[in-house]
Amino acid sequence: MMARQTREQLKRLNALTEAQAALGWGVILVLAALLGTIYVSQASRIASVGRRVQILQNELTELKRQNNDLERDIAAAQALDRLQAEAIRLGFVEAEPGDIEYIIVPDYPVEVVETDPLEIVPTVTAVPPPAETVREAIWLYLSDRFSDFIRGEAREQ
């Protein structure tokens, strides 16, 4: 009777061990399938992002080429001989000294430099008065910089 119980316990133990082994292998297979799916998914995403980057790089190269072509066309359109020919075609003529009218602006500070008796070249020499206080100096500096910013100009330091 004892041998019979021992045999039954051994059978149950063997069945339990086989079930545990099957369950363990099942868990391992599920985890392997899950990891494989994640790996394939990530590899697919990386490949599609790489392809998108390649497409964008090709577009950038094409846009740079088109930009260079446009810059070349602009340079050709701004050539002096072409501009002179277009001006003549439109009816422009070179101005003679008698054709030029000068407008005099009252109280505009200029320094007149005479190089030729027939030609007077005005040179602007407007110099603001020096600031009397530090606060005024800072205000003049900032307002000058801000007005340059509004006009879209930049000064080199």
Backbone hydrogen bonds, N-H to C=O, Kabsch-Sander energy under -0.5 kcal/mol:
donor,donor_aa,acceptor,acceptor_aa,energy
5,Q,1,M,-2.2
6,T,2,M,-2.2
7,R,3,A,-2.3
8,E,4,R,-2.5
9,Q,5,Q,-2.6
10,L,6,T,-2.3
11,K,7,R,-2.5
12,R,8,E,-2.8
13,L,9,Q,-2.6
14,N,10,L,-2.8
15,A,11,K,-2.8
16,L,12,R,-2.8
17,T,13,L,-2.6
18,E,14,N,-2.6
19,A,15,A,-2.3
20,Q,16,L,-2.6
21,A,17,T,-2.4
22,A,18,E,-2.5
23,L,19,A,-2.8
24,G,20,Q,-2.8
25,W,21,A,-2.7
26,G,22,A,-2.4
27,V,23,L,-2.6
28,I,24,G,-2.4
29,L,25,W,-2.6
30,V,26,G,-2.5
31,L,27,V,-2.7
32,A,28,I,-2.6
33,A,29,L,-2.6
34,L,30,V,-2.6
35,L,31,L,-2.8
36,G,32,A,-2.5
37,T,33,A,-2.4
38,I,34,L,-2.4
39,Y,35,L,-2.6
40,V,36,G,-2.6
41,S,37,T,-2.5
42,Q,38,I,-2.7
43,A,39,Y,-2.7
44,S,40,V,-2.3
45,R,41,S,-2.2
46,I,42,Q,-2.7
47,A,43,A,-2.3
48,S,44,S,-2.3
49,V,45,R,-2.6
50,G,46,I,-2.5
51,R,47,A,-2.2
52,R,48,S,-2.1
53,V,49,V,-2.5
54,Q,50,G,-2.2
55,I,51,R,-2.3
56,L,52,R,-2.5
57,Q,53,V,-2.6
58,N,54,Q,-2.1
59,E,55,I,-2.2
60,L,56,L,-2.6
61,T,57,Q,-2.4
62,E,58,N,-2.2
63,L,59,E,-2.8
64,K,60,L,-2.5
65,R,61,T,-2.1
66,Q,62,E,-2.5
67,N,63,L,-2.5
68,N,64,K,-2.4
69,D,65,R,-2.2
70,L,66,Q,-2.4
71,E,67,N,-2.6
72,R,68,N,-2.3
73,D,69,D,-2.4
74,I,70,L,-2.6
75,A,71,E,-2.5
76,A,72,R,-2.3
77,A,73,D,-2.3
78,Q,74,I,-1.7
79,A,76,A,-1.0
83,L,79,A,-2.6
84,Q,80,L,-2.6
85,A,81,D,-2.0
86,E,82,R,-2.4
87,A,83,L,-2.4
88,I,84,Q,-2.3
89,R,85,A,-2.3
90,L,86,E,-2.0
91,G,88,I,-1.1
92,F,87,A,-2.7
99,D,96,E,-1.8
100,I,96,E,-0.6
100,I,97,P,-0.8
104,I,102,Y,-0.5
105,V,103,I,-0.6
108,Y,105,V,-1.3
110,V,108,Y,-0.5
111,E,123,T,-2.9
112,V,110,V,-0.5
113,V,111,E,-0.5
113,V,121,V,-1.4
114,E,112,V,-0.6
115,T,113,V,-0.7
115,T,119,E,-0.8
116,D,119,E,-1.2
119,E,116,D,-1.2
121,V,113,V,-1.6
123,T,111,E,-1.8
125,T,109,P,-0.9
127,V,125,T,-0.5
137,A,133,T,-2.2
138,I,134,V,-2.7
139,W,135,R,-2.4
140,L,136,E,-2.7
141,Y,137,A,-2.3
142,L,138,I,-2.8
143,S,139,W,-2.7
144,D,140,L,-2.2
145,R,141,Y,-2.4
146,F,142,L,-2.8
147,S,143,S,-2.3
148,D,144,D,-1.8
149,F,145,R,-2.1
150,I,146,F,-2.3
151,R,147,S,-2.1
152,G,148,D,-0.7
152,G,149,F,-0.7
153,E,148,D,-3.0
